[in-house]
C-alpha cells in the first residue's frame, strides 16, 4: 500500500476521503480497510508479507494490560474443562486458499 502526502492530511488519490488527521498529534486515521501488498484487504489491516515492529504490540491477552493476576484452583478448572465442547474442524477450501493454508 502506498500513498503520497504533500501536506499532512492531504493525499493524492480518489480514496482520500477515507483518510483524515487524527485527534492525537502526528496521527492519521483511515476509515476503511488497509492492505499492504494486497489490493483486497478483508480485515481492518491486512499485511501480506513480513512485518517488522520496532515497538510494543499490545493485545488484550498481554499480561501488561492486566492486573490482579493470581493462581486458580486447579481441580475446579479441570472440572470446568470437562464441561467444554471440544471440536475438530477442516478449513473451507476457499478460505484456506486465500489464506495460503496448505494443510486444511
LINSUL-V254853 format. One record per pair of residues at least 6 apart in sequence whose ideal C-beta (glycine too) atoms are under 7 Angstrom apart, sorted by the first residue. I is the first residue (numbers start at 1). J is the second residue. D is the distance in whole Angstrom. If there is no record, write none. Layout:
# LINSUL-V254853
i->I j->J d->D
i->I j->J d->D
This chain:
# LINSUL-V254853
i->1 j->34 d->6
i->1 j->35 d->6
i->1 j->36 d->5
i->3 j->11 d->5
i->3 j->13 d->7
i->4 j->12 d->5
i->5 j->11 d->6
i->6 j->12 d->7
i->8 j->21 d->7
i->9 j->20 d->6
i->9 j->21 d->4
i->11 j->19 d->6
i->18 j->30 d->6
i->18 j->31 d->5
i->18 j->32 d->4
i->19 j->28 d->6
i->19 j->30 d->5
i->20 j->29 d->5
i->21 j->28 d->7
i->22 j->28 d->6
i->22 j->29 d->5
i->33 j->41 d->4
i->33 j->43 d->7
i->33 j->44 d->6
i->34 j->41 d->6
i->34 j->45 d->5
i->35 j->41 d->3
i->35 j->46 d->5
i->36 j->47 d->5
i->36 j->48 d->7
i->37 j->48 d->4
i->37 j->49 d->5
i->38 j->46 d->6
i->38 j->48 d->5
i->58 j->64 d->7
i->58 j->65 d->6
i->63 j->69 d->7
i->90 j->104 d->5
i->91 j->101 d->6
i->91 j->104 d->4
i->93 j->104 d->7
i->96 j->104 d->4
